[in-house]
Amino acid sequence: KLATSDLFFLPSRDEASPVCILEAQAAALPVVATRVGGIPELVIDGVNGYVIDSGDEEAAAARILSLAANPGERKAMGGIGREQVRKNHDLGMLLRRCAALYGAMPVTPQGALEPADRECQTDRPRCG
């Protein structure tokens, strides 16, 4: 359970953009994770957690032990991570961004998006 944890550790060798990191950050946990995929975009080294090289067990242990020994640092990093999730990954915010994006697109009376090339005709089999 995240609610009873002091920190979150993700020792991945390959990732895209793991939702589990966002969940840990939303729970105000500092994150120690490997520098793979999109993880460095979510975990800012020394700010909301630590990013280590994949396979570097000594660095992982050092960062985990450092956070375990320093509750103030855990709380500060966890708070920053939680705020970043609230500002950048909140569902309401994402929905507003999508609505603004789609609202900026021209729409025909039938509701279909207009083609980017205004000379493209709908009776032609291929546009562009």
N, C-alpha and C positions, 0 to 999 in steps of 0.2 A: 504494500500500500504506500502510495506517495505521501499521504498525510502523516505517516509515522516515520518517514525517512529524513535523514539529515542532509543527504546529497544524492545526486543521480549520476551514475557511471554508465557510459555506453562505449564499450571497446570494439567498435565495428571495424572491419577491414574494408567494407564496401557499403555505402549508403547513398541514398538520393537526398531527401530532405525529411528526416524522420519525425513523425508526429509525436512520438514518445518524448522527444526533447521539449516540444512546445507544451506538452502535458506536464512535464516536470517543472518547467519554468512557470506555468500557470499556477502550480502548487507552491511557488516561491522557493524552489530548490536550486542551489547552484549546480551546474552541470560540469562534469569532467567527461570529455568525449574525444574521439580521434579525429584527426584532420583528414577526413575523407568526404567526398561528395559535397553536399550543401551544408554540412555541419558547421564549418567556419562562418557561414552567413547567419547562423542562429546563435552560436556560442562565440562571444567576443572574449578572446583570451585575456584574463585578468580583470574583466569587467562583470560578466554574469556567470563566469565559470572559467574553465581552463580547457584549452585544446592541446592535445598531445599527438605525437606521431603514432601511427598505427604500429602495433607490435612493441612499443617502447614501454615495457612493464615497469621499469625503474621510475620513469617520469610519471606514469599512472599512479604508482604507489606513493610517490612523493607528494603529488597534488592531493590525493585522497587523504593522506595522513595530515597534510597541512590544513585542509578544510576541517577534518575531524577535530583537530586541536584548537581551532579558532572559530567559536560560534559567532562572533561579531562579523567576521568575514563571510561566513555562510549566510547570515541574515542579510547583509548588505548586497551580496551578489544575487541572492535569491529574490530580493526586492526589485533589483534592477531587471532581472529576467522576467519577473511577473509583469512589470510595467511595460516592457518591450512587447510581450505577448498581447497585453491589453491594447497597446497603441497600434501594433502592426498585424495582428492576427485575429482580432476580434471578429466574430461572425457578422455582427451588424455593420462594422466598418467595411468588411469585404463585400457585403451585399450593396452598400452604398456606392462603392467603387465600381462594381459591375453595373449598377443602374445608371451611373453617370456615363460609363463607357457606352452602353447601349443607347442611352438617351442622346448621345452626341452623333449617332449614326443616322443618316437619312433613311427614311422608311417610305415605301410606296403606299398608296391607299389600300392595297391588298394586304399590307403588313409585312411584305418581304423586303429584305434589305436591298437598296439600290445597288447596281454594279458600280464598281469603282471607275470603270471606263464608261463614260456617259454615251459613247457611240456604240456600245455593245447593245445589240437588239435581242429581245427575248425569243424571236422566231429563228434566230441563228443557232445551229447546234452547238457551237463552241464560241466562247467570247475570249478576248484577250489576245 
